[in-house]
Amino acid sequence: MTIWVDADACPNVIKEILFRAAIRVEIPLILVANHALRITPSPWIKMIQVPAGFDVADNYIVEHVEVDDLVITSDIPLAAELVEKKAQVITSRGEAYTPQNIRERLNMRDFMETMRASGEVTGGPPTLGSRDKQEFANALDRYLSSQKQA
């Protein structure tokens, strides 16, 4: 069991939660990014820097993830690939992507992309708030508990 992080866009506060959890439960945590990141020194935490390029980090994660590994990403197309590989996927806001909801999320993403391209919608998601951080921590705890019981 490994926790993977699509780390290029992952908020620092979420990385800190993951660092503490990996050390506490002694589970491998691998951050994948196309630039160097500061990580907490620990034998449980590893940073992999991939070359710059479109979807290089995503492709690395898809290649290396195993069934029931956890991946932290808000990239919906990446999440769809990971769900298909039977990985567990949650966003930095604690939302789980599942076989039951990923198609709907992809459709909404495509719709919003069309709206942004037409100038109807601008901006991205709201800033990560304290409730989002708590939702993430709760989702992470649920995953860790389920793996402990398995």
C-alpha positions as CSV (number, residue, x, y, z in Angstrom):
1,M,0.0,0.0,0.0
2,T,1.4,3.4,-1.1
3,I,0.1,6.9,-1.1
4,W,0.8,8.8,-4.3
5,V,0.6,12.6,-4.7
6,D,0.1,14.5,-8.0
7,A,2.3,17.1,-6.3
8,D,2.6,19.9,-8.8
9,A,-0.7,21.4,-7.8
10,C,-1.2,19.9,-4.3
11,P,-1.5,22.6,-1.7
12,N,1.4,22.7,0.9
13,V,-1.0,22.3,3.8
14,I,-2.3,19.0,2.3
15,K,1.3,17.8,1.8
16,E,2.0,18.6,5.5
17,I,-1.0,16.5,6.6
18,L,0.2,13.6,4.3
19,F,3.8,13.9,5.8
20,R,2.5,13.5,9.3
21,A,0.2,10.6,8.4
22,A,2.9,8.7,6.5
23,I,5.3,9.0,9.4
24,R,2.6,8.2,12.0
25,V,1.3,5.0,10.3
26,E,4.6,4.1,8.5
27,I,3.2,4.0,5.0
28,P,5.2,4.9,1.9
29,L,4.3,8.4,0.5
30,I,5.5,9.3,-2.9
31,L,5.2,12.8,-4.3
32,V,5.6,13.1,-8.1
33,A,6.3,16.5,-9.7
34,N,8.2,18.0,-12.6
35,H,10.1,20.3,-10.2
36,A,12.0,19.7,-6.9
37,L,9.9,19.9,-3.8
38,R,10.7,20.4,-0.1
39,I,9.7,17.2,1.8
40,T,9.9,16.2,5.4
41,P,13.0,13.9,5.9
42,S,11.7,10.4,6.6
43,P,12.4,6.9,5.2
44,W,8.6,6.8,4.5
45,I,8.6,9.9,2.2
46,K,10.0,10.1,-1.3
47,M,9.9,12.7,-4.0
48,I,10.2,11.8,-7.6
49,Q,11.0,14.5,-10.1
50,V,9.9,13.7,-13.6
51,P,10.9,15.7,-16.7
52,A,8.8,18.8,-17.6
53,G,6.0,18.1,-20.1
54,F,2.3,17.6,-20.5
55,D,1.0,14.8,-18.3
56,V,4.5,13.4,-17.5
57,A,3.9,13.2,-13.8
58,D,0.4,11.8,-14.4
59,N,1.7,9.1,-16.7
60,Y,4.4,8.1,-14.1
61,I,1.7,7.7,-11.4
62,V,-0.6,5.6,-13.7
63,E,2.4,3.4,-14.6
64,H,3.4,2.7,-11.0
65,V,0.1,2.7,-9.0
66,E,-1.2,-0.6,-7.8
67,V,-4.7,-1.8,-6.8
68,D,-5.9,0.0,-3.6
69,D,-3.1,2.5,-3.5
70,L,-4.3,5.9,-2.7
71,V,-3.7,8.8,-5.0
72,I,-4.2,12.5,-4.1
73,T,-5.1,14.5,-7.2
74,S,-7.7,17.0,-8.4
75,D,-7.0,16.1,-12.1
76,I,-10.2,14.5,-13.2
77,P,-8.8,12.7,-16.3
78,L,-6.0,11.3,-14.2
79,A,-8.5,10.2,-11.6
80,A,-10.5,8.4,-14.3
81,E,-7.5,6.4,-15.3
82,L,-6.6,5.6,-11.7
83,V,-10.2,4.5,-10.8
84,E,-10.1,2.2,-13.8
85,K,-6.9,0.7,-12.4
86,K,-8.8,0.2,-9.1
87,A,-6.8,2.7,-7.1
88,Q,-8.4,4.9,-4.5
89,V,-8.5,8.6,-5.4
90,I,-9.3,11.6,-3.3
91,T,-8.9,15.3,-4.0
92,S,-7.1,17.8,-1.8
93,R,-10.6,18.8,-0.6
94,G,-11.4,15.2,0.5
95,E,-13.8,14.3,-2.3
96,A,-13.5,10.7,-3.4
97,Y,-13.6,9.7,-7.1
98,T,-15.2,6.4,-7.5
99,P,-16.5,4.2,-10.4
100,Q,-19.9,5.5,-9.6
101,N,-19.1,9.2,-9.9
102,I,-16.1,9.6,-12.2
103,R,-18.1,9.7,-15.4
104,E,-20.3,12.5,-14.1
105,R,-17.2,14.5,-12.9
106,L,-15.6,14.1,-16.4
107,N,-18.7,15.4,-18.0
108,M,-18.9,18.4,-15.7
109,R,-15.2,19.1,-16.3
110,D,-15.7,19.1,-20.0
111,F,-18.8,21.3,-19.7
112,M,-17.0,23.8,-17.6
113,E,-14.0,23.8,-19.9
114,T,-16.4,24.7,-22.8
115,M,-17.9,27.5,-20.7
116,R,-14.5,28.9,-19.9
117,A,-13.4,28.7,-23.5
118,S,-16.5,30.7,-24.5
119,G,-15.8,33.3,-21.9
120,E,-19.0,32.5,-19.9
121,V,-17.0,31.3,-16.8
122,T,-13.7,32.6,-15.5
123,G,-11.5,31.7,-12.6
124,G,-10.9,28.4,-10.9
125,P,-12.0,26.7,-7.7
126,P,-12.2,28.7,-4.5
127,T,-9.3,28.9,-2.1
128,L,-8.8,25.9,0.1
129,G,-10.5,26.6,3.4
130,S,-10.4,25.1,6.9
131,R,-13.4,22.9,6.2
132,D,-11.7,21.6,3.0
133,K,-8.6,20.7,5.1
134,Q,-10.8,18.9,7.6
135,E,-12.7,17.0,4.9
136,F,-9.3,15.9,3.4
137,A,-8.0,14.7,6.8
138,N,-11.2,12.8,7.4
139,A,-11.0,11.1,3.9
140,L,-7.4,10.2,4.5
141,D,-8.2,8.7,8.0
142,R,-11.1,6.7,6.4
143,Y,-8.6,5.3,3.9
144,L,-5.9,4.5,6.4
145,S,-8.5,2.8,8.7
146,S,-9.9,0.7,5.9
147,Q,-6.4,-0.5,5.0
148,K,-5.5,-1.3,8.6
149,Q,-8.6,-3.5,8.8
150,A,-7.9,-5.3,5.5
